[in-house]
Amino acid sequence: MGGFLAILFSRFLNAKRVLSFSPQFNAHNEVVPYEERWRKYRRKISAFRYKDLSSSRSKDCEYAVLMGDDKHEKIHFRLFEKYSSLMNFKLIKIKNCNHNLAKFLKEEGILNECIDAYFSGLSLDAYFLKRDVNYE
């Protein structure tokens, strides 16, 4: 849940920029009842302090969320879409990729460069265009 936590803790840490790879909007059954990947794990959670990420962003932080386009990622992508119109929130879908997006970028030899580009202030749109990454 690293991507989820990166977004969640940004407001507590007064972060200025967050780059999140394949975050879940949440694993709570009421929020994503059709998400089956963690069913056996979430049964063991007795209480969710944060059901989802809907109120977890900071207005003083810029967010970039990168996700794959497989069927599982699309579940969470749709939940994040309503935030993509906000000025400080960028949602990018990498084509032909699944939940292992960071691994995919690493295998392509561009993970570290992508992270450096984002935290140096470069637009991820410009970066992915330059690197010929298939995204939307």
Phi and psi in radians as a Rosetta constraint file:
Dihedral C 1 N 2 CA 2 C 2 CIRCULARHARMONIC -1.088 0.35
Dihedral N 2 CA 2 C 2 N 3 CIRCULARHARMONIC -0.745 0.35
Dihedral C 2 N 3 CA 3 C 3 CIRCULARHARMONIC -1.149 0.35
Dihedral N 3 CA 3 C 3 N 4 CIRCULARHARMONIC -0.706 0.35
Dihedral C 3 N 4 CA 4 C 4 CIRCULARHARMONIC -1.067 0.35
Dihedral N 4 CA 4 C 4 N 5 CIRCULARHARMONIC -0.844 0.35
Dihedral C 4 N 5 CA 5 C 5 CIRCULARHARMONIC -1.179 0.35
Dihedral N 5 CA 5 C 5 N 6 CIRCULARHARMONIC -0.587 0.35
Dihedral C 5 N 6 CA 6 C 6 CIRCULARHARMONIC -1.023 0.35
Dihedral N 6 CA 6 C 6 N 7 CIRCULARHARMONIC -0.755 0.35
Dihedral C 6 N 7 CA 7 C 7 CIRCULARHARMONIC -1.249 0.35
Dihedral N 7 CA 7 C 7 N 8 CIRCULARHARMONIC -0.812 0.35
Dihedral C 7 N 8 CA 8 C 8 CIRCULARHARMONIC -1.025 0.35
Dihedral N 8 CA 8 C 8 N 9 CIRCULARHARMONIC -0.825 0.35
Dihedral C 8 N 9 CA 9 C 9 CIRCULARHARMONIC -1.419 0.35
Dihedral N 9 CA 9 C 9 N 10 CIRCULARHARMONIC -0.140 0.35
Dihedral C 9 N 10 CA 10 C 10 CIRCULARHARMONIC -0.996 0.35
Dihedral N 10 CA 10 C 10 N 11 CIRCULARHARMONIC -0.695 0.35
Dihedral C 10 N 11 CA 11 C 11 CIRCULARHARMONIC -1.273 0.35
Dihedral N 11 CA 11 C 11 N 12 CIRCULARHARMONIC -0.537 0.35
Dihedral C 11 N 12 CA 12 C 12 CIRCULARHARMONIC -1.315 0.35
Dihedral N 12 CA 12 C 12 N 13 CIRCULARHARMONIC -0.488 0.35
Dihedral C 12 N 13 CA 13 C 13 CIRCULARHARMONIC -1.675 0.35
Dihedral N 13 CA 13 C 13 N 14 CIRCULARHARMONIC 0.007 0.35
Dihedral C 13 N 14 CA 14 C 14 CIRCULARHARMONIC 0.948 0.35
Dihedral N 14 CA 14 C 14 N 15 CIRCULARHARMONIC 0.720 0.35
Dihedral C 14 N 15 CA 15 C 15 CIRCULARHARMONIC -1.138 0.35
Dihedral N 15 CA 15 C 15 N 16 CIRCULARHARMONIC 2.638 0.35
Dihedral C 15 N 16 CA 16 C 16 CIRCULARHARMONIC -1.754 0.35
Dihedral N 16 CA 16 C 16 N 17 CIRCULARHARMONIC -0.503 0.35
Dihedral C 16 N 17 CA 17 C 17 CIRCULARHARMONIC -2.535 0.35
Dihedral N 17 CA 17 C 17 N 18 CIRCULARHARMONIC 2.467 0.35
Dihedral C 17 N 18 CA 18 C 18 CIRCULARHARMONIC -2.304 0.35
Dihedral N 18 CA 18 C 18 N 19 CIRCULARHARMONIC 2.292 0.35
Dihedral C 18 N 19 CA 19 C 19 CIRCULARHARMONIC -2.054 0.35
Dihedral N 19 CA 19 C 19 N 20 CIRCULARHARMONIC 2.053 0.35
Dihedral C 19 N 20 CA 20 C 20 CIRCULARHARMONIC -2.116 0.35
Dihedral N 20 CA 20 C 20 N 21 CIRCULARHARMONIC 2.197 0.35
Dihedral C 20 N 21 CA 21 C 21 CIRCULARHARMONIC -1.740 0.35
Dihedral N 21 CA 21 C 21 N 22 CIRCULARHARMONIC 2.105 0.35
Dihedral C 21 N 22 CA 22 C 22 CIRCULARHARMONIC 0.885 0.35
Dihedral N 22 CA 22 C 22 N 23 CIRCULARHARMONIC 0.862 0.35
Dihedral C 22 N 23 CA 23 C 23 CIRCULARHARMONIC -1.301 0.35
Dihedral N 23 CA 23 C 23 N 24 CIRCULARHARMONIC 2.611 0.35
Dihedral C 23 N 24 CA 24 C 24 CIRCULARHARMONIC -1.490 0.35
Dihedral N 24 CA 24 C 24 N 25 CIRCULARHARMONIC 2.567 0.35
Dihedral C 24 N 25 CA 25 C 25 CIRCULARHARMONIC -1.183 0.35
Dihedral N 25 CA 25 C 25 N 26 CIRCULARHARMONIC -0.640 0.35
Dihedral C 25 N 26 CA 26 C 26 CIRCULARHARMONIC 3.068 0.35
Dihedral N 26 CA 26 C 26 N 27 CIRCULARHARMONIC 2.919 0.35
Dihedral C 26 N 27 CA 27 C 27 CIRCULARHARMONIC -1.822 0.35
Dihedral N 27 CA 27 C 27 N 28 CIRCULARHARMONIC 0.064 0.35
Dihedral C 27 N 28 CA 28 C 28 CIRCULARHARMONIC -1.149 0.35
Dihedral N 28 CA 28 C 28 N 29 CIRCULARHARMONIC 2.342 0.35
Dihedral C 28 N 29 CA 29 C 29 CIRCULARHARMONIC -1.045 0.35
Dihedral N 29 CA 29 C 29 N 30 CIRCULARHARMONIC -0.595 0.35
Dihedral C 29 N 30 CA 30 C 30 CIRCULARHARMONIC -1.228 0.35
Dihedral N 30 CA 30 C 30 N 31 CIRCULARHARMONIC -0.538 0.35
Dihedral C 30 N 31 CA 31 C 31 CIRCULARHARMONIC -1.470 0.35
Dihedral N 31 CA 31 C 31 N 32 CIRCULARHARMONIC -0.780 0.35
Dihedral C 31 N 32 CA 32 C 32 CIRCULARHARMONIC -2.279 0.35
Dihedral N 32 CA 32 C 32 N 33 CIRCULARHARMONIC 1.187 0.35
Dihedral C 32 N 33 CA 33 C 33 CIRCULARHARMONIC -1.125 0.35
Dihedral N 33 CA 33 C 33 N 34 CIRCULARHARMONIC -0.399 0.35
Dihedral C 33 N 34 CA 34 C 34 CIRCULARHARMONIC -1.559 0.35
Dihedral N 34 CA 34 C 34 N 35 CIRCULARHARMONIC -0.015 0.35
Dihedral C 34 N 35 CA 35 C 35 CIRCULARHARMONIC -1.464 0.35
Dihedral N 35 CA 35 C 35 N 36 CIRCULARHARMONIC 2.042 0.35
Dihedral C 35 N 36 CA 36 C 36 CIRCULARHARMONIC -1.839 0.35
Dihedral N 36 CA 36 C 36 N 37 CIRCULARHARMONIC -0.169 0.35
Dihedral C 36 N 37 CA 37 C 37 CIRCULARHARMONIC -1.105 0.35
Dihedral N 37 CA 37 C 37 N 38 CIRCULARHARMONIC -0.563 0.35
Dihedral C 37 N 38 CA 38 C 38 CIRCULARHARMONIC -2.015 0.35
Dihedral N 38 CA 38 C 38 N 39 CIRCULARHARMONIC 0.370 0.35
Dihedral C 38 N 39 CA 39 C 39 CIRCULARHARMONIC -0.893 0.35
Dihedral N 39 CA 39 C 39 N 40 CIRCULARHARMONIC -0.818 0.35
Dihedral C 39 N 40 CA 40 C 40 CIRCULARHARMONIC -1.193 0.35
Dihedral N 40 CA 40 C 40 N 41 CIRCULARHARMONIC -0.494 0.35
Dihedral C 40 N 41 CA 41 C 41 CIRCULARHARMONIC -1.396 0.35
Dihedral N 41 CA 41 C 41 N 42 CIRCULARHARMONIC -0.725 0.35
Dihedral C 41 N 42 CA 42 C 42 CIRCULARHARMONIC -1.244 0.35
Dihedral N 42 CA 42 C 42 N 43 CIRCULARHARMONIC -0.362 0.35
Dihedral C 42 N 43 CA 43 C 43 CIRCULARHARMONIC -1.076 0.35
Dihedral N 43 CA 43 C 43 N 44 CIRCULARHARMONIC -0.485 0.35
Dihedral C 43 N 44 CA 44 C 44 CIRCULARHARMONIC -1.481 0.35
Dihedral N 44 CA 44 C 44 N 45 CIRCULARHARMONIC -0.139 0.35
Dihedral C 44 N 45 CA 45 C 45 CIRCULARHARMONIC -1.521 0.35
Dihedral N 45 CA 45 C 45 N 46 CIRCULARHARMONIC 2.065 0.35
Dihedral C 45 N 46 CA 46 C 46 CIRCULARHARMONIC -1.432 0.35
Dihedral N 46 CA 46 C 46 N 47 CIRCULARHARMONIC -0.489 0.35
Dihedral C 46 N 47 CA 47 C 47 CIRCULARHARMONIC -2.622 0.35
Dihedral N 47 CA 47 C 47 N 48 CIRCULARHARMONIC 2.442 0.35
Dihedral C 47 N 48 CA 48 C 48 CIRCULARHARMONIC -1.837 0.35
Dihedral N 48 CA 48 C 48 N 49 CIRCULARHARMONIC 2.024 0.35
Dihedral C 48 N 49 CA 49 C 49 CIRCULARHARMONIC -1.231 0.35
Dihedral N 49 CA 49 C 49 N 50 CIRCULARHARMONIC -0.635 0.35
Dihedral C 49 N 50 CA 50 C 50 CIRCULARHARMONIC -2.194 0.35
Dihedral N 50 CA 50 C 50 N 51 CIRCULARHARMONIC 1.933 0.35
Dihedral C 50 N 51 CA 51 C 51 CIRCULARHARMONIC -1.233 0.35
Dihedral N 51 CA 51 C 51 N 52 CIRCULARHARMONIC -0.563 0.35
Dihedral C 51 N 52 CA 52 C 52 CIRCULARHARMONIC -2.754 0.35
Dihedral N 52 CA 52 C 52 N 53 CIRCULARHARMONIC -3.050 0.35
Dihedral C 52 N 53 CA 53 C 53 CIRCULARHARMONIC -1.751 0.35
Dihedral N 53 CA 53 C 53 N 54 CIRCULARHARMONIC 0.228 0.35
Dihedral C 53 N 54 CA 54 C 54 CIRCULARHARMONIC -1.063 0.35
Dihedral N 54 CA 54 C 54 N 55 CIRCULARHARMONIC -0.517 0.35
Dihedral C 54 N 55 CA 55 C 55 CIRCULARHARMONIC -2.118 0.35
Dihedral N 55 CA 55 C 55 N 56 CIRCULARHARMONIC 0.471 0.35
Dihedral C 55 N 56 CA 56 C 56 CIRCULARHARMONIC -1.771 0.35
Dihedral N 56 CA 56 C 56 N 57 CIRCULARHARMONIC -0.028 0.35
Dihedral C 56 N 57 CA 57 C 57 CIRCULARHARMONIC -1.520 0.35
Dihedral N 57 CA 57 C 57 N 58 CIRCULARHARMONIC 2.747 0.35
Dihedral C 57 N 58 CA 58 C 58 CIRCULARHARMONIC -1.889 0.35
Dihedral N 58 CA 58 C 58 N 59 CIRCULARHARMONIC 2.425 0.35
Dihedral C 58 N 59 CA 59 C 59 CIRCULARHARMONIC -1.214 0.35
Dihedral N 59 CA 59 C 59 N 60 CIRCULARHARMONIC -0.285 0.35
Dihedral C 59 N 60 CA 60 C 60 CIRCULARHARMONIC -1.686 0.35
Dihedral N 60 CA 60 C 60 N 61 CIRCULARHARMONIC 0.196 0.35
Dihedral C 60 N 61 CA 61 C 61 CIRCULARHARMONIC -2.161 0.35
Dihedral N 61 CA 61 C 61 N 62 CIRCULARHARMONIC 2.520 0.35
Dihedral C 61 N 62 CA 62 C 62 CIRCULARHARMONIC -1.725 0.35
Dihedral N 62 CA 62 C 62 N 63 CIRCULARHARMONIC 2.369 0.35
Dihedral C 62 N 63 CA 63 C 63 CIRCULARHARMONIC -2.086 0.35
Dihedral N 63 CA 63 C 63 N 64 CIRCULARHARMONIC 2.403 0.35
Dihedral C 63 N 64 CA 64 C 64 CIRCULARHARMONIC -2.233 0.35
Dihedral N 64 CA 64 C 64 N 65 CIRCULARHARMONIC 2.161 0.35
Dihedral C 64 N 65 CA 65 C 65 CIRCULARHARMONIC -2.042 0.35
Dihedral N 65 CA 65 C 65 N 66 CIRCULARHARMONIC 2.110 0.35
Dihedral C 65 N 66 CA 66 C 66 CIRCULARHARMONIC -1.895 0.35
Dihedral N 66 CA 66 C 66 N 67 CIRCULARHARMONIC 2.283 0.35
Dihedral C 66 N 67 CA 67 C 67 CIRCULARHARMONIC -2.411 0.35
Dihedral N 67 CA 67 C 67 N 68 CIRCULARHARMONIC 2.726 0.35
Dihedral C 67 N 68 CA 68 C 68 CIRCULARHARMONIC -1.417 0.35
Dihedral N 68 CA 68 C 68 N 69 CIRCULARHARMONIC -3.050 0.35
Dihedral C 68 N 69 CA 69 C 69 CIRCULARHARMONIC -2.134 0.35
Dihedral N 69 CA 69 C 69 N 70 CIRCULARHARMONIC 0.330 0.35
Dihedral C 69 N 70 CA 70 C 70 CIRCULARHARMONIC -1.348 0.35
Dihedral N 70 CA 70 C 70 N 71 CIRCULARHARMONIC 3.071 0.35
Dihedral C 70 N 71 CA 71 C 71 CIRCULARHARMONIC -1.088 0.35
Dihedral N 71 CA 71 C 71 N 72 CIRCULARHARMONIC -0.609 0.35
Dihedral C 71 N 72 CA 72 C 72 CIRCULARHARMONIC -1.252 0.35
Dihedral N 72 CA 72 C 72 N 73 CIRCULARHARMONIC -0.706 0.35
Dihedral C 72 N 73 CA 73 C 73 CIRCULARHARMONIC -1.159 0.35
Dihedral N 73 CA 73 C 73 N 74 CIRCULARHARMONIC -0.610 0.35
Dihedral C 73 N 74 CA 74 C 74 CIRCULARHARMONIC -1.075 0.35
Dihedral N 74 CA 74 C 74 N 75 CIRCULARHARMONIC -0.554 0.35
Dihedral C 74 N 75 CA 75 C 75 CIRCULARHARMONIC -0.993 0.35
Dihedral N 75 CA 75 C 75 N 76 CIRCULARHARMONIC -0.851 0.35
Dihedral C 75 N 76 CA 76 C 76 CIRCULARHARMONIC -1.408 0.35
Dihedral N 76 CA 76 C 76 N 77 CIRCULARHARMONIC -0.572 0.35
Dihedral C 76 N 77 CA 77 C 77 CIRCULARHARMONIC -0.982 0.35
Dihedral N 77 CA 77 C 77 N 78 CIRCULARHARMONIC -0.803 0.35
Dihedral C 77 N 78 CA 78 C 78 CIRCULARHARMONIC -1.080 0.35
Dihedral N 78 CA 78 C 78 N 79 CIRCULARHARMONIC -0.637 0.35
Dihedral C 78 N 79 CA 79 C 79 CIRCULARHARMONIC -1.212 0.35
Dihedral N 79 CA 79 C 79 N 80 CIRCULARHARMONIC -0.592 0.35
Dihedral C 79 N 80 CA 80 C 80 CIRCULARHARMONIC -1.344 0.35
Dihedral N 80 CA 80 C 80 N 81 CIRCULARHARMONIC -0.424 0.35
Dihedral C 80 N 81 CA 81 C 81 CIRCULARHARMONIC -0.940 0.35
Dihedral N 81 CA 81 C 81 N 82 CIRCULARHARMONIC -0.650 0.35
Dihedral C 81 N 82 CA 82 C 82 CIRCULARHARMONIC -1.128 0.35
Dihedral N 82 CA 82 C 82 N 83 CIRCULARHARMONIC -0.324 0.35
Dihedral C 82 N 83 CA 83 C 83 CIRCULARHARMONIC -1.619 0.35
Dihedral N 83 CA 83 C 83 N 84 CIRCULARHARMONIC -0.229 0.35
Dihedral C 83 N 84 CA 84 C 84 CIRCULARHARMONIC -1.197 0.35
Dihedral N 84 CA 84 C 84 N 85 CIRCULARHARMONIC -0.248 0.35
Dihedral C 84 N 85 CA 85 C 85 CIRCULARHARMONIC -1.454 0.35
Dihedral N 85 CA 85 C 85 N 86 CIRCULARHARMONIC -0.171 0.35
Dihedral C 85 N 86 CA 86 C 86 CIRCULARHARMONIC -1.264 0.35
Dihedral N 86 CA 86 C 86 N 87 CIRCULARHARMONIC 2.563 0.35
Dihedral C 86 N 87 CA 87 C 87 CIRCULARHARMONIC -1.012 0.35
Dihedral N 87 CA 87 C 87 N 88 CIRCULARHARMONIC -0.603 0.35
Dihedral C 87 N 88 CA 88 C 88 CIRCULARHARMONIC -1.785 0.35
Dihedral N 88 CA 88 C 88 N 89 CIRCULARHARMONIC 0.366 0.35
Dihedral C 88 N 89 CA 89 C 89 CIRCULARHARMONIC -2.333 0.35
Dihedral N 89 CA 89 C 89 N 90 CIRCULARHARMONIC 2.097 0.35
Dihedral C 89 N 90 CA 90 C 90 CIRCULARHARMONIC -2.066 0.35
Dihedral N 90 CA 90 C 90 N 91 CIRCULARHARMONIC 2.154 0.35
Dihedral C 90 N 91 CA 91 C 91 CIRCULARHARMONIC -1.980 0.35
Dihedral N 91 CA 91 C 91 N 92 CIRCULARHARMONIC 2.162 0.35
Dihedral C 91 N 92 CA 92 C 92 CIRCULARHARMONIC -2.211 0.35
Dihedral N 92 CA 92 C 92 N 93 CIRCULARHARMONIC 2.292 0.35
Dihedral C 92 N 93 CA 93 C 93 CIRCULARHARMONIC -1.866 0.35
Dihedral N 93 CA 93 C 93 N 94 CIRCULARHARMONIC 2.105 0.35
Dihedral C 93 N 94 CA 94 C 94 CIRCULARHARMONIC -1.567 0.35
Dihedral N 94 CA 94 C 94 N 95 CIRCULARHARMONIC 2.181 0.35
Dihedral C 94 N 95 CA 95 C 95 CIRCULARHARMONIC -1.262 0.35
Dihedral N 95 CA 95 C 95 N 96 CIRCULARHARMONIC 2.613 0.35
Dihedral C 95 N 96 CA 96 C 96 CIRCULARHARMONIC 0.994 0.35
Dihedral N 96 CA 96 C 96 N 97 CIRCULARHARMONIC 0.731 0.35
Dihedral C 96 N 97 CA 97 C 97 CIRCULARHARMONIC -2.452 0.35
Dihedral N 97 CA 97 C 97 N 98 CIRCULARHARMONIC 2.709 0.35
Dihedral C 97 N 98 CA 98 C 98 CIRCULARHARMONIC -2.017 0.35
Dihedral N 98 CA 98 C 98 N 99 CIRCULARHARMONIC -2.679 0.35
Dihedral C 98 N 99 CA 99 C 99 CIRCULARHARMONIC -1.128 0.35
Dihedral N 99 CA 99 C 99 N 100 CIRCULARHARMONIC -0.407 0.35
Dihedral C 99 N 100 CA 100 C 100 CIRCULARHARMONIC -1.479 0.35
Dihedral N 100 CA 100 C 100 N 101 CIRCULARHARMONIC 0.863 0.35
Dihedral C 100 N 101 CA 101 C 101 CIRCULARHARMONIC -1.085 0.35
Dihedral N 101 CA 101 C 101 N 102 CIRCULARHARMONIC -0.778 0.35
Dihedral C 101 N 102 CA 102 C 102 CIRCULARHARMONIC -1.073 0.35
Dihedral N 102 CA 102 C 102 N 103 CIRCULARHARMONIC -0.729 0.35
Dihedral C 102 N 103 CA 103 C 103 CIRCULARHARMONIC -1.082 0.35
Dihedral N 103 CA 103 C 103 N 104 CIRCULARHARMONIC -0.739 0.35
Dihedral C 103 N 104 CA 104 C 104 CIRCULARHARMONIC -1.023 0.35
Dihedral N 104 CA 104 C 104 N 105 CIRCULARHARMONIC -0.846 0.35
Dihedral C 104 N 105 CA 105 C 105 CIRCULARHARMONIC -1.130 0.35
Dihedral N 105 CA 105 C 105 N 106 CIRCULARHARMONIC -0.623 0.35
Dihedral C 105 N 106 CA 106 C 106 CIRCULARHARMONIC -1.130 0.35
Dihedral N 106 CA 106 C 106 N 107 CIRCULARHARMONIC -0.789 0.35
Dihedral C 106 N 107 CA 107 C 107 CIRCULARHARMONIC -1.110 0.35
Dihedral N 107 CA 107 C 107 N 108 CIRCULARHARMONIC -0.512 0.35
Dihedral C 107 N 108 CA 108 C 108 CIRCULARHARMONIC -1.367 0.35
Dihedral N 108 CA 108 C 108 N 109 CIRCULARHARMONIC -0.142 0.35
Dihedral C 108 N 109 CA 109 C 109 CIRCULARHARMONIC 1.384 0.35
Dihedral N 109 CA 109 C 109 N 110 CIRCULARHARMONIC 0.369 0.35
Dihedral C 109 N 110 CA 110 C 110 CIRCULARHARMONIC -2.220 0.35
Dihedral N 110 CA 110 C 110 N 111 CIRCULARHARMONIC 0.105 0.35
Dihedral C 110 N 111 CA 111 C 111 CIRCULARHARMONIC -1.056 0.35
Dihedral N 111 CA 111 C 111 N 112 CIRCULARHARMONIC -0.966 0.35
Dihedral C 111 N 112 CA 112 C 112 CIRCULARHARMONIC -1.079 0.35
Dihedral N 112 CA 112 C 112 N 113 CIRCULARHARMONIC -0.709 0.35
Dihedral C 112 N 113 CA 113 C 113 CIRCULARHARMONIC -1.112 0.35
Dihedral N 113 CA 113 C 113 N 114 CIRCULARHARMONIC -0.697 0.35
Dihedral C 113 N 114 CA 114 C 114 CIRCULARHARMONIC -1.085 0.35
Dihedral N 114 CA 114 C 114 N 115 CIRCULARHARMONIC -0.819 0.35
Dihedral C 114 N 115 CA 115 C 115 CIRCULARHARMONIC -1.083 0.35
Dihedral N 115 CA 115 C 115 N 116 CIRCULARHARMONIC -0.819 0.35
Dihedral C 115 N 116 CA 116 C 116 CIRCULARHARMONIC -1.049 0.35
Dihedral N 116 CA 116 C 116 N 117 CIRCULARHARMONIC -0.742 0.35
Dihedral C 116 N 117 CA 117 C 117 CIRCULARHARMONIC -1.063 0.35
Dihedral N 117 CA 117 C 117 N 118 CIRCULARHARMONIC -0.819 0.35
Dihedral C 117 N 118 CA 118 C 118 CIRCULARHARMONIC -1.090 0.35
Dihedral N 118 CA 118 C 118 N 119 CIRCULARHARMONIC -0.830 0.35
Dihedral C 118 N 119 CA 119 C 119 CIRCULARHARMONIC -1.359 0.35
Dihedral N 119 CA 119 C 119 N 120 CIRCULARHARMONIC -0.126 0.35
Dihedral C 119 N 120 CA 120 C 120 CIRCULARHARMONIC -1.596 0.35
Dihedral N 120 CA 120 C 120 N 121 CIRCULARHARMONIC -0.059 0.35
Dihedral C 120 N 121 CA 121 C 121 CIRCULARHARMONIC 1.712 0.35
Dihedral N 121 CA 121 C 121 N 122 CIRCULARHARMONIC 0.030 0.35
Dihedral C 121 N 122 CA 122 C 122 CIRCULARHARMONIC -1.285 0.35
Dihedral N 122 CA 122 C 122 N 123 CIRCULARHARMONIC 2.471 0.35
Dihedral C 122 N 123 CA 123 C 123 CIRCULARHARMONIC -1.144 0.35
Dihedral N 123 CA 123 C 123 N 124 CIRCULARHARMONIC 2.321 0.35
Dihedral C 123 N 124 CA 124 C 124 CIRCULARHARMONIC -1.171 0.35
Dihedral N 124 CA 124 C 124 N 125 CIRCULARHARMONIC -0.512 0.35
Dihedral C 124 N 125 CA 125 C 125 CIRCULARHARMONIC -1.032 0.35
Dihedral N 125 CA 125 C 125 N 126 CIRCULARHARMONIC -0.854 0.35
Dihedral C 125 N 126 CA 126 C 126 CIRCULARHARMONIC -1.092 0.35
Dihedral N 126 CA 126 C 126 N 127 CIRCULARHARMONIC -0.729 0.35
Dihedral C 126 N 127 CA 127 C 127 CIRCULARHARMONIC -1.098 0.35
Dihedral N 127 CA 127 C 127 N 128 CIRCULARHARMONIC -0.855 0.35
Dihedral C 127 N 128 CA 128 C 128 CIRCULARHARMONIC -1.190 0.35
Dihedral N 128 CA 128 C 128 N 129 CIRCULARHARMONIC -0.581 0.35
Dihedral C 128 N 129 CA 129 C 129 CIRCULARHARMONIC -1.096 0.35
Dihedral N 129 CA 129 C 129 N 130 CIRCULARHARMONIC -0.792 0.35
Dihedral C 129 N 130 CA 130 C 130 CIRCULARHARMONIC -1.085 0.35
Dihedral N 130 CA 130 C 130 N 131 CIRCULARHARMONIC -0.659 0.35
Dihedral C 130 N 131 CA 131 C 131 CIRCULARHARMONIC -1.585 0.35
Dihedral N 131 CA 131 C 131 N 132 CIRCULARHARMONIC 0.027 0.35
Dihedral C 131 N 132 CA 132 C 132 CIRCULARHARMONIC 1.021 0.35
Dihedral N 132 CA 132 C 132 N 133 CIRCULARHARMONIC 0.751 0.35
Dihedral C 132 N 133 CA 133 C 133 CIRCULARHARMONIC -1.566 0.35
Dihedral N 133 CA 133 C 133 N 134 CIRCULARHARMONIC 2.315 0.35
Dihedral C 133 N 134 CA 134 C 134 CIRCULARHARMONIC -1.398 0.35
Dihedral N 134 CA 134 C 134 N 135 CIRCULARHARMONIC 1.896 0.35
Dihedral C 134 N 135 CA 135 C 135 CIRCULARHARMONIC -2.531 0.35
Dihedral N 135 CA 135 C 135 N 136 CIRCULARHARMONIC 2.984 0.35
